[in-house]
Structure formats: structure tokens, C-alpha cells
Amino acid sequence: MANHKSSEKRIRGSAAKQERNKYHAKTTRNAMKELRASKNKAEASKLYSSVASMLDKLAKKNVIHKKKASNLKSSLAKHVGGLQ
């Protein structure tokens, strides 16, 4: 257990950040799953812009690495481009 008041505060803050990051990461993963499942190009391209924005925000907040976000966006763009 923490011995200092500041370390107790740090533990509380870290837990709050962890919950927030987990929520945003899970929401983004679900949106990516929905995008990959879509068969309509118009719907997928509209969804792609929001998913790309989510990934950029996660990378900006260091929840995921910026290159991972870039790789995910690239693969999703490839999927959207292949739809008819």
C-alpha cells in the first residue's frame, strides 16, 4: 500500500485515466469491427472518417502508438477501397 499522500493521489488518478483510456480504446475497436463488417461502400467511407479520427485521438493521447494508428487506418482504408 502507498505510504505517502501524494502516491495515494497518484494511484487514484492513474486508475481514473486507465478507465477512461479503456473506454475509448474499446469504443474504437467496436467501431473498427463495425467498419470491417460493412458491405456498403458509401456507409463504410462515412464510418471510416469517424474511425480514423478516433484512432488519431488515441494516438495523440498515447493510448496507442502513432504508427499502430497509422497501420490500422491504412488497412481500413484498403478495406473501404476494395468495397463496391
PDB file with SEQRES, HELIX, SHEET and CRYST1 records, atoms N, CA, C and O in Angstrom:
SEQRES   1 A   84  MET ALA ASN HIS LYS SER SER GLU LYS ARG ILE ARG GLY          
SEQRES   2 A   84  SER ALA ALA LYS GLN GLU ARG ASN LYS TYR HIS ALA LYS          
SEQRES   3 A   84  THR THR ARG ASN ALA MET LYS GLU LEU ARG ALA SER LYS          
SEQRES   4 A   84  ASN LYS ALA GLU ALA SER LYS LEU TYR SER SER VAL ALA          
SEQRES   5 A   84  SER MET LEU ASP LYS LEU ALA LYS LYS ASN VAL ILE HIS          
SEQRES   6 A   84  LYS LYS LYS ALA SER ASN LEU LYS SER SER LEU ALA LYS          
SEQRES   7 A   84  HIS VAL GLY GLY LEU GLN                                      
HELIX    1 AA1 LYS A    5  ALA A   37  1                                  33    
HELIX    2 AA2 LYS A   41  LYS A   60  1                                  20    
HELIX    3 AA3 LYS A   66  GLY A   82  1                                  17    
CRYST1    1.000    1.000    1.000  90.00  90.00  90.00 P 1           1          
ATOM      1  N   MET A   1       0.844  -1.188   0.000  1.00  0.00           N  
ATOM      2  CA  MET A   1       0.000   0.000   0.000  1.00  0.00           C  
ATOM      3  C   MET A   1       0.882   1.242   0.000  1.00  0.00           C  
ATOM      4  O   MET A   1       2.037   1.195   0.425  1.00  0.00           O  
ATOM      5  N   ALA A   2       0.336   2.339  -0.475  1.00  0.00           N  
ATOM      6  CA  ALA A   2       1.086   3.584  -0.576  1.00  0.00           C  
ATOM      7  C   ALA A   2       1.360   4.164   0.813  1.00  0.00           C  
ATOM      8  O   ALA A   2       0.524   4.101   1.715  1.00  0.00           O  
ATOM      9  N   ASN A   3       2.551   4.726   0.950  1.00  0.00           N  
ATOM     10  CA  ASN A   3       2.952   5.304   2.236  1.00  0.00           C  
ATOM     11  C   ASN A   3       2.818   6.818   2.276  1.00  0.00           C  
ATOM     12  O   ASN A   3       2.859   7.409   3.355  1.00  0.00           O  
ATOM     13  N   HIS A   4       2.662   7.449   1.137  1.00  0.00           N  
ATOM     14  CA  HIS A   4       2.606   8.909   1.082  1.00  0.00           C  
ATOM     15  C   HIS A   4       1.280   9.361   0.502  1.00  0.00           C  
ATOM     16  O   HIS A   4       0.660   8.674  -0.311  1.00  0.00           O  
ATOM     17  N   LYS A   5       0.869  10.526   0.939  1.00  0.00           N  
ATOM     18  CA  LYS A   5      -0.396  11.079   0.468  1.00  0.00           C  
ATOM     19  C   LYS A   5      -0.357  11.304  -1.051  1.00  0.00           C  
ATOM     20  O   LYS A   5      -1.333  11.045  -1.754  1.00  0.00           O  
ATOM     21  N   SER A   6       0.782  11.789  -1.535  1.00  0.00           N  
ATOM     22  CA  SER A   6       0.890  12.072  -2.967  1.00  0.00           C  
ATOM     23  C   SER A   6       0.825  10.782  -3.788  1.00  0.00           C  
ATOM     24  O   SER A   6       0.274  10.779  -4.889  1.00  0.00           O  
ATOM     25  N   SER A   7       1.378   9.697  -3.266  1.00  0.00           N  
ATOM     26  CA  SER A   7       1.316   8.436  -4.015  1.00  0.00           C  
ATOM     27  C   SER A   7      -0.093   7.866  -4.002  1.00  0.00           C  
ATOM     28  O   SER A   7      -0.491   7.200  -4.959  1.00  0.00           O  
ATOM     29  N   GLU A   8      -0.857   8.109  -2.947  1.00  0.00           N  
ATOM     30  CA  GLU A   8      -2.266   7.691  -2.927  1.00  0.00           C  
ATOM     31  C   GLU A   8      -3.060   8.451  -3.978  1.00  0.00           C  
ATOM     32  O   GLU A   8      -3.903   7.879  -4.668  1.00  0.00           O  
ATOM     33  N   LYS A   9      -2.783   9.749  -4.093  1.00  0.00           N  
ATOM     34  CA  LYS A   9      -3.454  10.565  -5.108  1.00  0.00           C  
ATOM     35  C   LYS A   9      -3.082  10.069  -6.509  1.00  0.00           C  
ATOM     36  O   LYS A   9      -3.918  10.003  -7.410  1.00  0.00           O  
ATOM     37  N   ARG A  10      -1.811   9.727  -6.656  1.00  0.00           N  
ATOM     38  CA  ARG A  10      -1.329   9.267  -7.950  1.00  0.00           C  
ATOM     39  C   ARG A  10      -2.022   7.958  -8.358  1.00  0.00           C  
ATOM     40  O   ARG A  10      -2.357   7.763  -9.527  1.00  0.00           O  
ATOM     41  N   ILE A  11      -2.227   7.086  -7.404  1.00  0.00           N  
ATOM     42  CA  ILE A  11      -2.912   5.816  -7.666  1.00  0.00           C  
ATOM     43  C   ILE A  11      -4.351   6.072  -8.111  1.00  0.00           C  
ATOM     44  O   ILE A  11      -4.838   5.447  -9.053  1.00  0.00           O  
ATOM     45  N   ARG A  12      -5.026   6.998  -7.424  1.00  0.00           N  
ATOM     46  CA  ARG A  12      -6.409   7.314  -7.801  1.00  0.00           C  
ATOM     47  C   ARG A  12      -6.473   7.907  -9.202  1.00  0.00           C  
ATOM     48  O   ARG A  12      -7.333   7.541 -10.003  1.00  0.00           O  
ATOM     49  N   GLY A  13      -5.556   8.827  -9.491  1.00  0.00           N  
ATOM     50  CA  GLY A  13      -5.537   9.459 -10.813  1.00  0.00           C  
ATOM     51  C   GLY A  13      -5.235   8.467 -11.918  1.00  0.00           C  
ATOM     52  O   GLY A  13      -5.830   8.513 -12.995  1.00  0.00           O  
ATOM     53  N   SER A  14      -4.293   7.561 -11.636  1.00  0.00           N  
ATOM     54  CA  SER A  14      -3.921   6.552 -12.634  1.00  0.00           C  
ATOM     55  C   SER A  14      -5.086   5.622 -12.928  1.00  0.00           C  
ATOM     56  O   SER A  14      -5.315   5.241 -14.076  1.00  0.00           O  
ATOM     57  N   ALA A  15      -5.820   5.259 -11.884  1.00  0.00           N  
ATOM     58  CA  ALA A  15      -6.975   4.377 -12.078  1.00  0.00           C  
ATOM     59  C   ALA A  15      -8.041   5.062 -12.928  1.00  0.00           C  
ATOM     60  O   ALA A  15      -8.651   4.427 -13.788  1.00  0.00           O  
ATOM     61  N   ALA A  16      -8.264   6.340 -12.694  1.00  0.00           N  
ATOM     62  CA  ALA A  16      -9.261   7.090 -13.465  1.00  0.00           C  
ATOM     63  C   ALA A  16      -8.844   7.175 -14.928  1.00  0.00           C  
ATOM     64  O   ALA A  16      -9.666   6.985 -15.824  1.00  0.00           O  
ATOM     65  N   LYS A  17      -7.560   7.460 -15.171  1.00  0.00           N  
ATOM     66  CA  LYS A  17      -7.065   7.538 -16.543  1.00  0.00           C  
ATOM     67  C   LYS A  17      -7.167   6.188 -17.233  1.00  0.00           C  
ATOM     68  O   LYS A  17      -7.512   6.115 -18.413  1.00  0.00           O  
ATOM     69  N   GLN A  18      -6.868   5.116 -16.502  1.00  0.00           N  
ATOM     70  CA  GLN A  18      -6.933   3.776 -17.065  1.00  0.00           C  
ATOM     71  C   GLN A  18      -8.352   3.442 -17.505  1.00  0.00           C  
ATOM     72  O   GLN A  18      -8.551   2.876 -18.580  1.00  0.00           O  
ATOM     73  N   GLU A  19      -9.335   3.788 -16.686  1.00  0.00           N  
ATOM     74  CA  GLU A  19     -10.740   3.542 -17.051  1.00  0.00           C  
ATOM     75  C   GLU A  19     -11.133   4.323 -18.297  1.00  0.00           C  
ATOM     76  O   GLU A  19     -11.791   3.795 -19.193  1.00  0.00           O  
ATOM     77  N   ARG A  20     -10.721   5.589 -18.342  1.00  0.00           N  
ATOM     78  CA  ARG A  20     -11.049   6.448 -19.482  1.00  0.00           C  
ATOM     79  C   ARG A  20     -10.400   5.908 -20.754  1.00  0.00           C  
ATOM     80  O   ARG A  20     -11.049   5.820 -21.796  1.00  0.00           O  
ATOM     81  N   ASN A  21      -9.118   5.547 -20.670  1.00  0.00           N  
ATOM     82  CA  ASN A  21      -8.414   5.016 -21.838  1.00  0.00           C  
ATOM     83  C   ASN A  21      -9.028   3.708 -22.313  1.00  0.00           C  
ATOM     84  O   ASN A  21      -9.155   3.473 -23.514  1.00  0.00           O  
ATOM     85  N   LYS A  22      -9.409   2.856 -21.359  1.00  0.00           N  
ATOM     86  CA  LYS A  22     -10.012   1.570 -21.700  1.00  0.00           C  
ATOM     87  C   LYS A  22     -11.328   1.782 -22.439  1.00  0.00           C  
ATOM     88  O   LYS A  22     -11.620   1.077 -23.405  1.00  0.00           O  
ATOM     89  N   TYR A  23     -12.121   2.751 -21.990  1.00  0.00           N  
ATOM     90  CA  TYR A  23     -13.405   3.042 -22.625  1.00  0.00           C  
ATOM     91  C   TYR A  23     -13.200   3.496 -24.070  1.00  0.00           C  
ATOM     92  O   TYR A  23     -13.853   2.987 -24.981  1.00  0.00           O  
ATOM     93  N   HIS A  24     -12.293   4.455 -24.277  1.00  0.00           N  
ATOM     94  CA  HIS A  24     -12.082   4.985 -25.622  1.00  0.00           C  
ATOM     95  C   HIS A  24     -11.479   3.928 -26.550  1.00  0.00           C  
ATOM     96  O   HIS A  24     -11.845   3.855 -27.723  1.00  0.00           O  
ATOM     97  N   ALA A  25     -10.568   3.118 -26.037  1.00  0.00           N  
ATOM     98  CA  ALA A  25      -9.952   2.080 -26.859  1.00  0.00           C  
ATOM     99  C   ALA A  25     -10.986   1.034 -27.262  1.00  0.00           C  
ATOM    100  O   ALA A  25     -11.001   0.593 -28.411  1.00  0.00           O  
ATOM    101  N   LYS A  26     -11.842   0.637 -26.342  1.00  0.00           N  
ATOM    102  CA  LYS A  26     -12.866  -0.373 -26.634  1.00  0.00           C  
ATOM    103  C   LYS A  26     -13.888   0.175 -27.630  1.00  0.00           C  
ATOM    104  O   LYS A  26     -14.310  -0.539 -28.539  1.00  0.00           O  
ATOM    105  N   THR A  27     -14.285   1.428 -27.464  1.00  0.00           N  
ATOM    106  CA  THR A  27     -15.224   2.060 -28.385  1.00  0.00           C  
ATOM    107  C   THR A  27     -14.647   2.094 -29.798  1.00  0.00           C  
ATOM    108  O   THR A  27     -15.357   1.844 -30.773  1.00  0.00           O  
ATOM    109  N   THR A  28     -13.367   2.402 -29.899  1.00  0.00           N  
ATOM    110  CA  THR A  28     -12.714   2.448 -31.205  1.00  0.00           C  
ATOM    111  C   THR A  28     -12.633   1.059 -31.823  1.00  0.00           C  
ATOM    112  O   THR A  28     -12.871   0.898 -33.020  1.00  0.00           O  
ATOM    113  N   ARG A  29     -12.299   0.052 -31.015  1.00  0.00           N  
ATOM    114  CA  ARG A  29     -12.237  -1.316 -31.529  1.00  0.00           C  
ATOM    115  C   ARG A  29     -13.599  -1.771 -32.047  1.00  0.00           C  
ATOM    116  O   ARG A  29     -13.680  -2.425 -33.087  1.00  0.00           O  
ATOM    117  N   ASN A  30     -14.666  -1.429 -31.330  1.00  0.00           N  
ATOM    118  CA  ASN A  30     -16.013  -1.797 -31.782  1.00  0.00           C  
ATOM    119  C   ASN A  30     -16.358  -1.101 -33.092  1.00  0.00           C  
ATOM    120  O   ASN A  30     -16.972  -1.702 -33.973  1.00  0.00           O  
ATOM    121  N   ALA A  31     -15.965   0.167 -33.223  1.00  0.00           N  
ATOM    122  CA  ALA A  31     -16.238   0.907 -34.454  1.00  0.00           C  
ATOM    123  C   ALA A  31     -15.465   0.297 -35.625  1.00  0.00           C  
ATOM    124  O   ALA A  31     -15.979   0.223 -36.741  1.00  0.00           O  
ATOM    125  N   MET A  32     -14.223  -0.140 -35.364  1.00  0.00           N  
ATOM    126  CA  MET A  32     -13.432  -0.778 -36.413  1.00  0.00           C  
ATOM    127  C   MET A  32     -14.062  -2.103 -36.838  1.00  0.00           C  
ATOM    128  O   MET A  32     -14.079  -2.436 -38.023  1.00  0.00           O  
ATOM    129  N   LYS A  33     -14.574  -2.848 -35.880  1.00  0.00           N  
ATOM    130  CA  LYS A  33     -15.238  -4.112 -36.162  1.00  0.00           C  
ATOM    131  C   LYS A  33     -16.474  -3.868 -37.034  1.00  0.00           C  
ATOM    132  O   LYS A  33     -16.734  -4.610 -37.980  1.00  0.00           O  
ATOM    133  N   GLU A  34     -17.227  -2.819 -36.700  1.00  0.00           N  
ATOM    134  CA  GLU A  34     -18.425  -2.461 -37.462  1.00  0.00           C  
ATOM    135  C   GLU A  34     -18.053  -2.051 -38.883  1.00  0.00           C  
ATOM    136  O   GLU A  34     -18.748  -2.402 -39.837  1.00  0.00           O  
ATOM    137  N   LEU A  35     -16.955  -1.308 -39.024  1.00  0.00           N  
ATOM    138  CA  LEU A  35     -16.497  -0.877 -40.339  1.00  0.00           C  
ATOM    139  C   LEU A  35     -16.080  -2.076 -41.187  1.00  0.00           C  
ATOM    140  O   LEU A  35     -16.412  -2.147 -42.370  1.00  0.00           O  
ATOM    141  N   ARG A  36     -15.353  -3.015 -40.585  1.00  0.00           N  
ATOM    142  CA  ARG A  36     -14.913  -4.194 -41.337  1.00  0.00           C  
ATOM    143  C   ARG A  36     -16.093  -5.076 -41.748  1.00  0.00           C  
ATOM    144  O   ARG A  36     -16.025  -5.768 -42.764  1.00  0.00           O  
ATOM    145  N   ALA A  37     -17.168  -5.053 -40.967  1.00  0.00           N  
ATOM    146  CA  ALA A  37     -18.338  -5.872 -41.265  1.00  0.00           C  
ATOM    147  C   ALA A  37     -19.231  -5.250 -42.333  1.00  0.00           C  
ATOM    148  O   ALA A  37     -20.036  -5.951 -42.945  1.00  0.00           O  
ATOM    149  N   SER A  38     -19.101  -3.943 -42.569  1.00  0.00           N  
ATOM    150  CA  SER A  38     -19.987  -3.279 -43.523  1.00  0.00           C  
ATOM    151  C   SER A  38     -19.656  -3.690 -44.957  1.00  0.00           C  
ATOM    152  O   SER A  38     -18.495  -3.903 -45.308  1.00  0.00           O  
ATOM    153  N   LYS A  39     -20.692  -3.793 -45.764  1.00  0.00           N  
ATOM    154  CA  LYS A  39     -20.544  -4.209 -47.165  1.00  0.00           C  
ATOM    155  C   LYS A  39     -20.824  -3.063 -48.136  1.00  0.00           C  
ATOM    156  O   LYS A  39     -20.480  -3.143 -49.315  1.00  0.00           O  
ATOM    157  N   ASN A  40     -21.449  -1.997 -47.634  1.00  0.00           N  
ATOM    158  CA  ASN A  40     -21.819  -0.856 -48.472  1.00  0.00           C  
ATOM    159  C   ASN A  40     -20.682   0.166 -48.465  1.00  0.00           C  
ATOM    160  O   ASN A  40     -20.251   0.598 -47.397  1.00  0.00           O  
ATOM    161  N   LYS A  41     -20.198   0.552 -49.632  1.00  0.00           N  
ATOM    162  CA  LYS A  41     -19.049   1.457 -49.724  1.00  0.00           C  
ATOM    163  C   LYS A  41     -19.372   2.848 -49.184  1.00  0.00           C  
ATOM    164  O   LYS A  41     -18.539   3.450 -48.506  1.00  0.00           O  
ATOM    165  N   ALA A  42     -20.563   3.367 -49.472  1.00  0.00           N  
ATOM    166  CA  ALA A  42     -20.928   4.703 -49.007  1.00  0.00           C  
ATOM    167  C   ALA A  42     -20.977   4.747 -47.477  1.00  0.00           C  
ATOM    168  O   ALA A  42     -20.479   5.683 -46.851  1.00  0.00           O  
ATOM    169  N   GLU A  43     -21.577   3.732 -46.904  1.00  0.00           N  
ATOM    170  CA  GLU A  43     -21.674   3.666 -45.447  1.00  0.00           C  
ATOM    171  C   GLU A  43     -20.288   3.490 -44.823  1.00  0.00           C  
ATOM    172  O   GLU A  43     -19.970   4.105 -43.806  1.00  0.00           O  
ATOM    173  N   ALA A  44     -19.471   2.640 -45.450  1.00  0.00           N  
ATOM    174  CA  ALA A  44     -18.136   2.365 -44.922  1.00  0.00           C  
ATOM    175  C   ALA A  44     -17.235   3.592 -45.001  1.00  0.00           C  
ATOM    176  O   ALA A  44     -16.464   3.850 -44.077  1.00  0.00           O  
ATOM    177  N   SER A  45     -17.321   4.345 -46.081  1.00  0.00           N  
ATOM    178  CA  SER A  45     -16.469   5.532 -46.201  1.00  0.00           C  
ATOM    179  C   SER A  45     -16.879   6.606 -45.197  1.00  0.00           C  
ATOM    180  O   SER A  45     -16.031   7.341 -44.691  1.00  0.00           O  
ATOM    181  N   LYS A  46     -18.167   6.695 -44.910  1.00  0.00           N  
ATOM    182  CA  LYS A  46     -18.629   7.650 -43.891  1.00  0.00           C  
ATOM    183  C   LYS A  46     -18.131   7.217 -42.509  1.00  0.00           C  
ATOM    184  O   LYS A  46     -17.692   8.044 -41.710  1.00  0.00           O  
ATOM    185  N   LEU A  47     -18.205   5.927 -42.244  1.00  0.00           N  
ATOM    186  CA  LEU A  47     -17.752   5.383 -40.972  1.00  0.00           C  
ATOM    187  C   LEU A  47     -16.233   5.467 -40.837  1.00  0.00           C  
ATOM    188  O   LEU A  47     -15.711   5.640 -39.736  1.00  0.00           O  
ATOM    189  N   TYR A  48     -15.530   5.345 -41.961  1.00  0.00           N  
ATOM    190  CA  TYR A  48     -14.069   5.383 -41.939  1.00  0.00           C  
ATOM    191  C   TYR A  48     -13.548   6.706 -41.387  1.00  0.00           C  
ATOM    192  O   TYR A  48     -12.590   6.723 -40.615  1.00  0.00           O  
ATOM    193  N   SER A  49     -14.173   7.812 -41.778  1.00  0.00           N  
ATOM    194  CA  SER A  49     -13.677   9.107 -41.317  1.00  0.00           C  
ATOM    195  C   SER A  49     -13.789   9.239 -39.800  1.00  0.00           C  
ATOM    196  O   SER A  49     -12.903   9.803 -39.159  1.00  0.00           O  
ATOM    197  N   SER A  50     -14.863   8.726 -39.230  1.00  0.00           N  
ATOM    198  CA  SER A  50     -15.002   8.809 -37.773  1.00  0.00           C  
ATOM    199  C   SER A  50     -14.029   7.866 -37.062  1.00  0.00           C  
ATOM    200  O   SER A  50     -13.487   8.208 -36.011  1.00  0.00           O  
ATOM    201  N   VAL A  51     -13.810   6.684 -37.634  1.00  0.00           N  
ATOM    202  CA  VAL A  51     -12.874   5.731 -37.029  1.00  0.00           C  
ATOM    203  C   VAL A  51     -11.443   6.270 -37.116  1.00  0.00           C  
ATOM    204  O   VAL A  51     -10.669   6.135 -36.168  1.00  0.00           O  
ATOM    205  N   ALA A  52     -11.095   6.874 -38.240  1.00  0.00           N  
ATOM    206  CA  ALA A  52      -9.759   7.449 -38.396  1.00  0.00           C  
ATOM    207  C   ALA A  52      -9.538   8.559 -37.372  1.00  0.00           C  
ATOM    208  O   ALA A  52      -8.452   8.688 -36.807  1.00  0.00           O  
ATOM    209  N   SER A  53     -10.566   9.347 -37.142  1.00  0.00           N  
ATOM    210  CA  SER A  53     -10.482  10.407 -36.134  1.00  0.00           C  
ATOM    211  C   SER A  53     -10.280   9.826 -34.738  1.00  0.00           C  
ATOM    212  O   SER A  53      -9.478  10.334 -33.955  1.00  0.00           O  
ATOM    213  N   MET A  54     -11.016   8.754 -34.435  1.00  0.00           N  
ATOM    214  CA  MET A  54     -10.859   8.094 -33.128  1.00  0.00           C  
ATOM    215  C   MET A  54      -9.435   7.574 -32.942  1.00  0.00           C  
ATOM    216  O   MET A  54      -8.839   7.732 -31.877  1.00  0.00           O  
ATOM    217  N   LEU A  55      -8.899   6.951 -33.993  1.00  0.00           N  
ATOM    218  CA  LEU A  55      -7.547   6.409 -33.912  1.00  0.00           C  
ATOM    219  C   LEU A  55      -6.514   7.519 -33.723  1.00  0.00           C  
ATOM    220  O   LEU A  55      -5.564   7.365 -32.956  1.00  0.00           O  
ATOM    221  N   ASP A  56      -6.703   8.637 -34.423  1.00  0.00           N  
ATOM    222  CA  ASP A  56      -5.789   9.768 -34.261  1.00  0.00           C  
ATOM    223  C   ASP A  56      -5.826  10.313 -32.836  1.00  0.00           C  
ATOM    224  O   ASP A  56      -4.790  10.671 -32.276  1.00  0.00           O  
ATOM    225  N   LYS A  57      -7.009  10.373 -32.259  1.00  0.00           N  
ATOM    226  CA  LYS A  57      -7.135  10.867 -30.886  1.00  0.00           C  
ATOM    227  C   LYS A  57      -6.466   9.927 -29.896  1.00  0.00           C  
ATOM    228  O   LYS A  57      -5.819  10.376 -28.950  1.00  0.00           O  
ATOM    229  N   LEU A  58      -6.619   8.610 -30.111  1.00  0.00           N  
ATOM    230  CA  LEU A  58      -5.962   7.648 -29.227  1.00  0.00           C  
ATOM    231  C   LEU A  58      -4.447   7.767 -29.332  1.00  0.00           C  
ATOM    232  O   LEU A  58      -3.743   7.670 -28.327  1.00  0.00           O  
ATOM    233  N   ALA A  59      -3.947   7.976 -30.542  1.00  0.00           N  
ATOM    234  CA  ALA A  59      -2.510   8.123 -30.725  1.00  0.00           C  
ATOM    235  C   ALA A  59      -2.009   9.416 -30.088  1.00  0.00           C  
ATOM    236  O   ALA A  59      -0.924   9.453 -29.507  1.00  0.00           O  
ATOM    237  N   LYS A  60      -2.801  10.464 -30.202  1.00  0.00           N  
ATOM    238  CA  LYS A  60      -2.413  11.749 -29.625  1.00  0.00           C  
ATOM    239  C   LYS A  60      -2.316  11.670 -28.108  1.00  0.00           C  
ATOM    240  O   LYS A  60      -1.455  12.303 -27.498  1.00  0.00           O  
ATOM    241  N   LYS A  61      -3.213  10.884 -27.501  1.00  0.00           N  
ATOM    242  CA  LYS A  61      -3.220  10.736 -26.040  1.00  0.00           C  
ATOM    243  C   LYS A  61      -2.313   9.612 -25.557  1.00  0.00           C  
ATOM    244  O   LYS A  61      -2.309   9.291 -24.368  1.00  0.00           O  
ATOM    245  N   ASN A  62      -1.540   9.007 -26.464  1.00  0.00           N  
ATOM    246  CA  ASN A  62      -0.603   7.915 -26.149  1.00  0.00           C  
ATOM    247  C   ASN A  62      -1.297   6.681 -25.588  1.00  0.00           C  
ATOM    248  O   ASN A  62      -0.705   5.941 -24.802  1.00  0.00           O  
ATOM    249  N   VAL A  63      -2.545   6.454 -25.983  1.00  0.00           N  
ATOM    250  CA  VAL A  63      -3.214   5.219 -25.607  1.00  0.00           C  
ATOM    251  C   VAL A  63      -2.700   4.107 -26.516  1.00  0.00           C  
ATOM    252  O   VAL A  63      -2.466   2.985 -26.067  1.00  0.00           O  
ATOM    253  N   ILE A  64      -2.526   4.428 -27.799  1.00  0.00           N  
ATOM    254  CA  ILE A  64      -1.873   3.513 -28.732  1.00  0.00           C  
ATOM    255  C   ILE A  64      -0.734   4.279 -29.399  1.00  0.00           C  
ATOM    256  O   ILE A  64      -0.713   5.509 -29.379  1.00  0.00           O  
ATOM    257  N   HIS A  65       0.201   3.558 -29.981  1.00  0.00           N  
ATOM    258  CA  HIS A  65       1.332   4.187 -30.652  1.00  0.00           C  
ATOM    259  C   HIS A  65       0.865   4.823 -31.958  1.00  0.00           C  
ATOM    260  O   HIS A  65      -0.071   4.337 -32.593  1.00  0.00           O  
ATOM    261  N   LYS A  66       1.520   5.907 -32.351  1.00  0.00           N  
ATOM    262  CA  LYS A  66       1.088   6.614 -33.564  1.00  0.00           C  
ATOM    263  C   LYS A  66       1.261   5.766 -34.820  1.00  0.00           C  
ATOM    264  O   LYS A  66       0.490   5.894 -35.771  1.00  0.00           O  
ATOM    265  N   LYS A  67       2.268   4.903 -34.824  1.00  0.00           N  
ATOM    266  CA  LYS A  67       2.454   4.051 -36.002  1.00  0.00           C  
ATOM    267  C   LYS A  67       1.411   2.941 -36.051  1.00  0.00           C  
ATOM    268  O   LYS A  67       1.010   2.514 -37.134  1.00  0.00           O  
ATOM    269  N   LYS A  68       0.973   2.472 -34.893  1.00  0.00           N  
ATOM    270  CA  LYS A  68      -0.108   1.483 -34.874  1.00  0.00           C  
ATOM    271  C   LYS A  68      -1.377   2.113 -35.425  1.00  0.00           C  
ATOM    272  O   LYS A  68      -2.100   1.487 -36.200  1.00  0.00           O  
ATOM    273  N   ALA A  69      -1.652   3.358 -35.024  1.00  0.00           N  
ATOM    274  CA  ALA A  69      -2.829   4.057 -35.541  1.00  0.00           C  
ATOM    275  C   ALA A  69      -2.729   4.200 -37.055  1.00  0.00           C  
ATOM    276  O   ALA A  69      -3.712   4.006 -37.769  1.00  0.00           O  
ATOM    277  N   SER A  70      -1.551   4.535 -37.535  1.00  0.00           N  
ATOM    278  CA  SER A  70      -1.337   4.693 -38.972  1.00  0.00           C  
ATOM    279  C   SER A  70      -1.555   3.375 -39.711  1.00  0.00           C  
ATOM    280  O   SER A  70      -2.181   3.347 -40.770  1.00  0.00           O  
ATOM    281  N   ASN A  71      -1.032   2.277 -39.145  1.00  0.00           N  
ATOM    282  CA  ASN A  71      -1.203   0.965 -39.780  1.00  0.00           C  
ATOM    283  C   ASN A  71      -2.670   0.545 -39.803  1.00  0.00           C  
ATOM    284  O   ASN A  71      -3.143  -0.005 -40.797  1.00  0.00           O  
ATOM    285  N   LEU A  72      -3.387   0.800 -38.719  1.00  0.00           N  
ATOM    286  CA  LEU A  72      -4.805   0.455 -38.676  1.00  0.00           C  
ATOM    287  C   LEU A  72      -5.602   1.275 -39.687  1.00  0.00           C  
ATOM    288  O   LEU A  72      -6.464   0.742 -40.386  1.00  0.00           O  
ATOM    289  N   LYS A  73      -5.310   2.574 -39.761  1.00  0.00           N  
ATOM    290  CA  LYS A  73      -6.018   3.425 -40.721  1.00  0.00           C  
ATOM    291  C   LYS A  73      -5.745   2.970 -42.150  1.00  0.00           C  
ATOM    292  O   LYS A  73      -6.637   2.983 -42.997  1.00  0.00           O  
ATOM    293  N   SER A  74      -4.507   2.568 -42.406  1.00  0.00           N  
ATOM    294  CA  SER A  74      -4.142   2.106 -43.742  1.00  0.00           C  
ATOM    295  C   SER A  74      -4.911   0.844 -44.115  1.00  0.00           C  
ATOM    296  O   SER A  74      -5.438   0.739 -45.223  1.00  0.00           O  
ATOM    297  N   SER A  75      -4.975  -0.109 -43.193  1.00  0.00           N  
ATOM    298  CA  SER A  75      -5.677  -1.347 -43.512  1.00  0.00           C  
ATOM    299  C   SER A  75      -7.170  -1.125 -43.664  1.00  0.00           C  
ATOM    300  O   SER A  75      -7.813  -1.776 -44.487  1.00  0.00           O  
ATOM    301  N   LEU A  76      -7.732  -0.206 -42.875  1.00  0.00           N  
ATOM    302  CA  LEU A  76      -9.162   0.097 -43.011  1.00  0.00           C  
ATOM    303  C   LEU A  76      -9.452   0.822 -44.309  1.00  0.00           C  
ATOM    304  O   LEU A  76     -10.482   0.583 -44.940  1.00  0.00           O  
ATOM    305  N   ALA A  77      -8.541   1.718 -44.719  1.00  0.00           N  
ATOM    306  CA  ALA A  77      -8.713   2.429 -45.997  1.00  0.00           C  
ATOM    307  C   ALA A  77      -8.664   1.443 -47.153  1.00  0.00           C  
ATOM    308  O   ALA A  77      -9.408   1.568 -48.126  1.00  0.00           O  
ATOM    309  N   LYS A  78      -7.777   0.462 -47.034  1.00  0.00           N  
ATOM    310  CA  LYS A  78      -7.667  -0.573 -48.067  1.00  0.00           C  
ATOM    311  C   LYS A  78      -8.975  -1.364 -48.160  1.00  0.00           C  
ATOM    312  O   LYS A  78      -9.439  -1.695 -49.251  1.00  0.00           O  
ATOM    313  N   HIS A  79      -9.556  -1.656 -47.004  1.00  0.00           N  
ATOM    314  CA  HIS A  79     -10.828  -2.389 -46.979  1.00  0.00           C  
ATOM    315  C   HIS A  79     -11.932  -1.570 -47.631  1.00  0.00           C  
ATOM    316  O   HIS A  79     -12.703  -2.088 -48.439  1.00  0.00           O  
ATOM    317  N   VAL A  80     -12.005  -0.292 -47.281  1.00  0.00           N  
ATOM    318  CA  VAL A  80     -13.052   0.580 -47.839  1.00  0.00           C  
ATOM    319  C   VAL A  80     -12.853   0.727 -49.347  1.00  0.00           C  
ATOM    320  O   VAL A  80     -13.823   0.744 -50.106  1.00  0.00           O  
ATOM    321  N   GLY A  81     -11.610   0.833 -49.775  1.00  0.00           N  
ATOM    322  CA  GLY A  81     -11.314   0.974 -51.210  1.00  0.00           C  
ATOM    323  C   GLY A  81     -11.698  -0.257 -52.007  1.00  0.00           C  
ATOM    324  O   GLY A  81     -12.019  -0.151 -53.190  1.00  0.00           O  
ATOM    325  N   GLY A  82     -11.671  -1.418 -51.381  1.00  0.00           N  
ATOM    326  CA  GLY A  82     -11.997  -2.651 -52.076  1.00  0.00           C  
ATOM    327  C   GLY A  82     -13.470  -2.954 -52.164  1.00  0.00           C  
ATOM    328  O   GLY A  82     -13.875  -3.877 -52.870  1.00  0.00           O  
ATOM    329  N   LEU A  83     -14.290  -2.179 -51.448  1.00  0.00           N  
ATOM    330  CA  LEU A  83     -15.740  -2.412 -51.482  1.00  0.00           C  
ATOM    331  C   LEU A  83     -16.347  -1.880 -52.772  1.00  0.00           C  
ATOM    332  O   LEU A  83     -15.776  -1.026 -53.451  1.00  0.00           O  
ATOM    333  N   GLN A  84     -17.528  -2.416 -53.087  1.00  0.00           N  
ATOM    334  CA  GLN A  84     -18.222  -1.929 -54.293  1.00  0.00           C  
ATOM    335  C   GLN A  84     -19.594  -1.444 -53.956  1.00  0.00           C  
ATOM    336  O   GLN A  84     -20.326  -0.999 -54.841  1.00  0.00           O  
TER     337      GLN A  84                                                      
END                                                                             
